[in-house]
Every structure is written in structure tokens, then in C-alpha cells.
């Protein structure tokens, strides 16, 4: 799998994950990922860029994702499209 960029919509219990390759083609679309499954899903991906809205939980997830070799970018809420 050649995922280059992954976007994660953080929530309390169910997350949305969307990954695109270098051509912008969707290669990973998971609209419902349980909290318990998120780290396992991200850990099996090759090192990539992960974008998330900066919130209280995002910093926790970013630390966990960085341990698996990913680059995490946190964005201010005003720049995240609903």
C-alpha cells in the first residue's frame, strides 16, 4: 500500500480515516474505526504524513503515531473543513 497522506477525524469513540496516494487517489477509506482499532490500523501503515485537527486528544494520538515512524501534522480548527 503506497499511502502518502492520511487524514484522521478524531472523535470520542469512532474515528474516520482517509488516506490518499501521491496522485490524490483514495487508497484507504475507513469511515468508522473504533478507538481500540485506531492504533493497530495506523501501526500497520508504512511511514507517512498524518494530519489531524489540533484538540486535546490529538497530542496523545500524535505521540503514539510518531512512535511508529509517522510524521504528524496538527492543524488549527479554523483550517479544518467540516
Secondary structure, DSSP 8 states (H G I E B T S, - for coil): ----EEEEE--SSEEEEEEE-TTS-EEEEEEEEEHHHHHHHHHTS-S-EEEEE-SHHHHHHHHHHHTTT-EEEEE-GGGS--
